[in-house]
């Protein structure tokens, strides 16, 4: 069985340049998340994080590839209205693709549509509960809407998944300080 899995994985890599069974359903993610949880060297953890993002960013639904790629390009260029349309297409074509929902949530956040972003984050997390990027985005929304205890709770979830995430400890301390200041 292990040999069959290896051959299928190798075939996927040779043909497409990305792992077979990519997206949040990839069997490679469990091992990567185990590594991410125990890695104490931030540089090595970042390498693991990048591998996870690469897997998450690829869907087996070929019809979703082009609008997803165009959405990423538009988002990076700051063309959020265009990115929004592309990621809406992606989520319509491939509603089971967690990263399509996460990118839509990111665009909605950038457009100031926090309620829509939260809705899309919830869709992302329903498909991939370990999505530390979506959780981190949810914490940002809670911070922006002055829901600081909720933001801290979400960052605690992120820390469980990705303990050495760059900046997580400082972000959590800043929130703890702000919460304490509100109580005074």
KEGUVEX-114627 format. One record per residue (C-alpha): residue number from 1; residue in one letter; x, y, z. Coordinates in steps of 0.5 Angstrom, whole numbers. Each point is the difference from the previous one (the first is absolute). Example, Ala and Ser with C-alpha at 12.3 -4.5 7.8 and 13.67 -1.06 7.14 Angstrom:
pt nr 1; rest a; east 25; north -9; up 16 $
pt nr 2; rest s; east 2; north 7; up -2 $
// end
This chain:
pt nr 1; rest x; east 0; north 0; up 0 $
pt nr 2; rest x; east 6; north 5; up 2 $
pt nr 3; rest x; east 3; north -2; up -7 $
pt nr 4; rest x; east -6; north 2; up -4 $
pt nr 5; rest x; east -1; north 6; up 4 $
pt nr 6; rest x; east 7; north 2; up -1 $
pt nr 7; rest x; east -1; north -1; up -8 $
pt nr 8; rest x; east -6; north 4; up 0 $
pt nr 9; rest x; east 3; north 6; up 3 $
pt nr 10; rest x; east 7; north -1; up -4 $
pt nr 11; rest x; east -5; north 0; up -6 $
pt nr 12; rest x; east -4; north 6; up 2 $
pt nr 13; rest x; east 7; north 4; up 1 $
pt nr 14; rest x; east 3; north -2; up -7 $
pt nr 15; rest x; east -6; north 2; up -3 $
pt nr 16; rest x; east -3; north 6; up 3 $
pt nr 17; rest x; east 6; north 2; up 4 $
pt nr 18; rest x; east -4; north 0; up 6 $
pt nr 19; rest x; east -2; north -5; up 5 $
pt nr 20; rest x; east -6; north -5; up -2 $
pt nr 21; rest x; east -6; north 1; up 4 $
pt nr 22; rest x; east 2; north 7; up 1 $
pt nr 23; rest x; east -5; north 5; up 4 $
pt nr 24; rest x; east -2; north -1; up 8 $
pt nr 25; rest x; east -2; north -8; up -2 $
pt nr 26; rest x; east 8; north -1; up -1 $
pt nr 27; rest x; east 2; north -6; up 4 $
pt nr 28; rest x; east 7; north 3; up 1 $
pt nr 29; rest x; east -3; north 6; up 4 $
pt nr 30; rest x; east -1; north -4; up 6 $
pt nr 31; rest x; east 8; north -2; up 1 $
pt nr 32; rest x; east 1; north 8; up -2 $
pt nr 33; rest x; east -4; north 2; up 6 $
pt nr 34; rest x; east 3; north -5; up 4 $
pt nr 35; rest x; east 7; north 3; up -2 $
pt nr 36; rest x; east -3; north 7; up 1 $
pt nr 37; rest x; east -3; north -1; up 7 $
pt nr 38; rest x; east 7; north -2; up 3 $
pt nr 39; rest x; east 5; north 4; up -4 $
pt nr 40; rest x; east 3; north 5; up 4 $
pt nr 41; rest x; east 5; north 3; up -5 $
pt nr 42; rest x; east -4; north 6; up -3 $
pt nr 43; rest x; east 4; north -1; up -7 $
pt nr 44; rest x; east -2; north -7; up 0 $
pt nr 45; rest x; east -7; north 1; up 2 $
pt nr 46; rest x; east 0; north 5; up -6 $
pt nr 47; rest x; east 2; north -5; up -5 $
pt nr 48; rest x; east -5; north -5; up 3 $
pt nr 49; rest x; east -6; north 6; up -1 $
pt nr 50; rest x; east 2; north 1; up -7 $
pt nr 51; rest x; east -1; north -7; up -2 $
pt nr 52; rest x; east -7; north 0; up 3 $
pt nr 53; rest x; east -2; north 6; up -3 $
pt nr 54; rest x; east 3; north -3; up -7 $
pt nr 55; rest x; east -5; north -6; up 1 $
pt nr 56; rest x; east -6; north 4; up 2 $
pt nr 57; rest x; east 1; north 5; up -6 $
pt nr 58; rest x; east -1; north -6; up -5 $
pt nr 59; rest x; east -7; north -3; up -1 $
pt nr 60; rest x; east -1; north -6; up -4 $
pt nr 61; rest x; east -6; north 4; up -4 $
pt nr 62; rest x; east 4; north 2; up -6 $
pt nr 63; rest x; east -6; north 5; up -2 $
pt nr 64; rest x; east 2; north 4; up 7 $
pt nr 65; rest x; east 7; north 1; up -2 $
pt nr 66; rest x; east 0; north 6; up -5 $
pt nr 67; rest x; east -5; north 4; up 5 $
pt nr 68; rest x; east 4; north -2; up 6 $
pt nr 69; rest x; east 7; north 2; up -3 $
pt nr 70; rest x; east -4; north 7; up -3 $
pt nr 71; rest x; east -3; north 1; up 7 $
pt nr 72; rest x; east 7; north -1; up 3 $
pt nr 73; rest x; east 3; north 5; up -5 $
pt nr 74; rest x; east -5; north 5; up 1 $
pt nr 75; rest x; east 0; north 0; up 7 $
pt nr 76; rest x; east 8; north 1; up 0 $
pt nr 77; rest x; east -1; north 6; up -4 $
pt nr 78; rest x; east -5; north 3; up 4 $
pt nr 79; rest x; east -6; north -1; up -5 $
pt nr 80; rest x; east -5; north -3; up 5 $
pt nr 81; rest x; east -6; north 1; up -4 $
pt nr 82; rest x; east 3; north -4; up -5 $
pt nr 83; rest x; east 3; north -5; up 5 $
pt nr 84; rest x; east -7; north -1; up 3 $
pt nr 85; rest x; east -3; north -2; up -6 $
pt nr 86; rest x; east 5; north -5; up -2 $
pt nr 87; rest x; east -1; north -3; up 7 $
pt nr 88; rest x; east -7; north 0; up 0 $
pt nr 89; rest x; east 0; north -4; up -7 $
pt nr 90; rest x; east 5; north -5; up 4 $
pt nr 91; rest x; east -4; north -1; up 6 $
pt nr 92; rest x; east -6; north -1; up -5 $
pt nr 93; rest x; east 4; north -5; up -4 $
pt nr 94; rest x; east 3; north -4; up 5 $
pt nr 95; rest x; east -4; north 2; up 7 $
pt nr 96; rest x; east 4; north -6; up 3 $
pt nr 97; rest x; east 7; north 4; up -1 $
pt nr 98; rest x; east 2; north 3; up 7 $
pt nr 99; rest x; east 5; north 5; up -3 $
pt nr 100; rest x; east -5; north 3; up -5 $
pt nr 101; rest x; east -4; north 2; up 6 $
pt nr 102; rest x; east 6; north 2; up 4 $
pt nr 103; rest x; east 2; north 5; up -6 $
pt nr 104; rest x; east -7; north 2; up 0 $
pt nr 105; rest x; east 0; north 2; up 7 $
pt nr 106; rest x; east 7; north 4; up -1 $
pt nr 107; rest x; east -3; north 4; up -5 $
pt nr 108; rest x; east -6; north 1; up 4 $
pt nr 109; rest x; east 4; north 2; up 6 $
pt nr 110; rest x; east 4; north 5; up -5 $
pt nr 111; rest x; east -7; north 3; up -2 $
pt nr 112; rest x; east -2; north 1; up 7 $
pt nr 113; rest x; east -6; north -5; up -1 $
pt nr 114; rest x; east 2; north -3; up 7 $
pt nr 115; rest x; east -7; north -4; up 0 $
pt nr 116; rest x; east 1; north -3; up -6 $
pt nr 117; rest x; east 7; north -2; up 1 $
pt nr 118; rest x; east -2; north -3; up 7 $
pt nr 119; rest x; east -5; north -4; up -4 $
pt nr 120; rest x; east 6; north -2; up -5 $
pt nr 121; rest x; east 5; north -2; up 5 $
pt nr 122; rest x; east -6; north -4; up 4 $
pt nr 123; rest x; east 0; north -4; up -7 $
pt nr 124; rest x; east 7; north -1; up 0 $
pt nr 125; rest x; east 1; north -3; up 7 $
pt nr 126; rest x; east -6; north -4; up -2 $
pt nr 127; rest x; east 4; north -3; up -5 $
pt nr 128; rest x; east 7; north 0; up 3 $
pt nr 129; rest x; east 0; north 1; up 8 $
pt nr 130; rest x; east 7; north 1; up 0 $
pt nr 131; rest x; east 0; north 6; up -5 $
pt nr 132; rest x; east 5; north 5; up 5 $
pt nr 133; rest x; east -1; north 5; up -6 $
pt nr 134; rest x; east -7; north 0; up 1 $
pt nr 135; rest x; east 0; north 0; up 7 $
pt nr 136; rest x; east 5; north 6; up 0 $
pt nr 137; rest x; east -4; north 4; up -4 $
pt nr 138; rest x; east -6; north -1; up 4 $
pt nr 139; rest x; east 4; north 2; up 6 $
pt nr 140; rest x; east 1; north 7; up -4 $
pt nr 141; rest x; east -7; north 1; up -1 $
pt nr 142; rest x; east -1; north -1; up 7 $
pt nr 143; rest x; east 5; north 5; up 2 $
pt nr 144; rest x; east -3; north 5; up -5 $
pt nr 145; rest x; east -7; north -1; up 3 $
pt nr 146; rest x; east 3; north 1; up 7 $
pt nr 147; rest x; east -2; north -7; up 2 $
pt nr 148; rest x; east 7; north -1; up 3 $
pt nr 149; rest x; east -1; north -6; up 5 $
pt nr 150; rest x; east -3; north -4; up -7 $
pt nr 151; rest x; east 6; north 2; up -4 $
pt nr 152; rest x; east 5; north -3; up 6 $
pt nr 153; rest x; east -4; north -6; up 0 $
pt nr 154; rest x; east 0; north -1; up -7 $
pt nr 155; rest x; east 8; north 1; up 0 $
pt nr 156; rest x; east 0; north -5; up 6 $
pt nr 157; rest x; east -3; north -5; up -6 $
pt nr 158; rest x; east 6; north 2; up -5 $
pt nr 159; rest x; east 5; north -1; up 5 $
pt nr 160; rest x; east -2; north -7; up 2 $
pt nr 161; rest x; east 0; north -1; up -8 $
pt nr 162; rest x; east 7; north 4; up -1 $
pt nr 163; rest x; east 3; north 2; up 6 $
pt nr 164; rest x; east 6; north 3; up -3 $
pt nr 165; rest x; east -4; north 4; up -5 $
pt nr 166; rest x; east 4; north 7; up -1 $
pt nr 167; rest x; east -3; north 5; up 4 $
pt nr 168; rest x; east -5; north -4; up 4 $
pt nr 169; rest x; east 3; north 1; up 7 $
pt nr 170; rest x; east 1; north 8; up -1 $
pt nr 171; rest x; east -7; north 0; up -3 $
pt nr 172; rest x; east -3; north -4; up 6 $
pt nr 173; rest x; east 3; north 4; up 5 $
pt nr 174; rest x; east -2; north 7; up -3 $
pt nr 175; rest x; east -7; north -3; up 0 $
pt nr 176; rest x; east 1; north -2; up 8 $
pt nr 177; rest x; east 2; north 7; up 1 $
pt nr 178; rest x; east -6; north 3; up -3 $
pt nr 179; rest x; east -5; north -4; up 3 $
pt nr 180; rest x; east 4; north 1; up 7 $
pt nr 181; rest x; east -1; north 8; up -2 $
pt nr 182; rest x; east -7; north -1; up -1 $
pt nr 183; rest x; east -1; north -3; up 7 $
pt nr 184; rest x; east 3; north 6; up 3 $
// end
